[in-house]
């Protein structure tokens, strides 16, 4: 199960936490990543996988004013992305545009499309509407989340609505339901909360402490994957959210992030602070028969871990599947190393 | 020849016609044949034409042939002539003899009529004489007949008058059969004349008969009479038109009622069993219940036998009764084993029941009781086996849960150890007992058990398999780890209570799983191999029998899972602590560090608890640790200090230098062998503690990475970590990893620090000493309060 050195590596200059797939780039498999350095000048790298898939090239290098805690690429315009950044004692979020001739590799400045400045506390993440067309954005801090409408031509973002989750729940992140665009899942200290964007009301919640990351299954409605510090990965069916459908052991230390494959519904990737990326095969569906005898169930307990990529020096925080080539994913460890791996050998036969 | 033929022609033709009409089977054919087809060459046909034939002959043949033909024909004609003569002669002879006979008849019949007349006359005279005799004797004969009739009548009257006396006599001599015969004989007369002339007589005899009926009934009901006698009585009663059916019903009802008495009620069952136990000492004292029961059943079966003979048509009902009794027995047995019952007791009761069944089966072989009861017995034994296993499981879990553990006890007193020992013992003892019980089952030589031996072995093997499986499931459920396997009954409930379950108990469960894997399962498989093998063939049809390898694997996995779960719950607790520590303050505006933060104390306290729990439950690691703690303790501290000094030197000057230091540590990291932080957990005290510490430090590092610190914040972290170093190393096996992790925390903090200026070592030392002194004082205080 050794990860080996099959992956294609790329080194950032500084430490980094976040990497994002450039979904709008239909011609290339590209990723955006940003560094996290308190004292140096931070950079955003636009990486492109060469057509042969053997090299990872830096297509653009842009300086970013502050250290980047979260980065998300716009699903409809490959030149636009959002970041959440910190100046040390305060947080900010903004939408950026990569300047026009971005082919040159020398560092150039990013154009700020809009500043999402409706927050005071620590901002966690910015979510793009997953429909791929809508210009809606959500930004989340520990207490509030704000729905924005972005007008990239006018370079402005307008607050559509704002809702406070309350002091008690300190939100830590979230995911926008790709099957129901009015629904957003937000992770908080004690639960996963589901918000309806039309009413801006909490409609549902899963009581689960210390959930670090959630992701919707793109292929199958109602399926949500969550990662938490202690108990690994849980797969939930939102229609019966009392108990998880399946449990995966996760990582030896914290499971930092999970991502469902955009194409192969059974594949789940997780990264953890044990410096590993795990590829899971979670066939578990909600239809799993209750009639299974314990004997059978135990037989079915085959190892869901398909592979563990362990060739990392530090905790891995960043993770993104390529939506163009769904068997490719990019991972980013804290020491600034981007590794592109292909899961082709593990693809389920169809 | 033609001339000769011509005169012959007429005559011959006539002759031929005659002959053919005489001999031909169907003259019409011959006539029709002559008219239609005229074959010339066939001499025998009616249409034969001699001239044509001649012509043909002459034309066709040469002289020689003609001559031959002539000779032949002449011979044939001669032959025919002689034949004809013979025929005529014979017929003539017959005719002559017929004429002779007729002539003789005519002469013989002459004179017969006169004789006939004479005969008639004589017969007439005989008749008249006989008539005379008849008339003369008629009167006398009539008289005689009358007399005879009267005599018969008188005799009957006499009999009827004698009847009562005779009946009495019969009663006295108890020859009820005769009495009944007499009475039935007299019945028609009594019926007709009973109201008039024989009133007294009838009354008397009826009275007598009533007595007889009564006697017969008592005889029928009395169990002391022989069956033969009772059967006879029943037959007699039937002859007397007494409603026997109602009697039968009554008897059978009585029998049914007696069933209740035969029941082995669960309460009594234990009594039965107990009494049997004590029977060795106090055998003579009293009738033992078992004995009483046996007698009762014997009586019952005797009665059944009797009734069967008495009422041959009541078999159905008796079958039903017997079946009901058997069913009841087994039901009661089932009720009985619902409580905890030892195999000996179970067998004792079973034996009693089986004896009953055999007794009844003897009486009513057609009722197929043995089949019925064999089925019931199978079910019951199976249930017994299953129940025994569930009891064992209950025992074990009870032992585990018996101790109401609260945090303090778990750490202070060695409750965990006690629990572990107790449950180990429960496991071993339980399996030993269970084997004893089952061996008793197998040794039992009641027929049914011998037959079921293979089945029982199969059940036992299956039982063990299921038992271990459910034990594992229960362990996991108890540990609160089974949120996904809620199909296990009550899993949700367990899950809810899982918050309450003490972490130490999870450790106990883990160790217990190891124990089961290494001790109990091999032992069980040995036992099975020794005395319960052979049932495989049947068992395999029903599913997998006992597979120790698989179970070992299951328990191995479970033990690892549980151990991991223990570590998880422990680190979780610490993680919460750390999270609070790092989330609450504003690290960017942190004040200068004054003392070691108290979360360090809490952290160490938690670790201490873990250490204590682990020490109670897990074995010590086999290598080094022991010597090290004391002798190396000082060594490590000094070395660590030199380390920090080294670090300090590097980081002393300013933030610029700090950056280079960061770079250096990165470089150092590159050249350092990558420290394996997450190694496999072993079942030793050290390994568990080390893993816990490692995980916690890793969490600490991650929390640090999420914050941004100012100089003071960094210094605070530095101070805390510095303080942690010594005690952690004391408790932990893998010092290199701990060193590495602690350094990592510092590095992480420095990376996240806006202004990295570490504390001067003297200040660091001073603060640590202050903290140490304070904690010592605190400890002393505590001790004082405890002692006072």
Interface residues (C-beta under 8 A of the other chain):
Chain A: X15 X38 X39 X86 X88 X89 X170 X210 X229 X230 X231 X243 X244 X246 X247 X252 X253 X254 X273 X274 X290 X292 X294 X295 X297 X298 X313 X315 X334 X335
Chain B: X469 X470 X473 X483 X484 X485 X486 X487 X488 X492 X544 X554 X568 X571 X572 X575 X579 X583 X588 X589 X659 X666 X669 X674 X677 X678 X695 X698 X699 X702 X705 X708 X751 X752 X753 X754
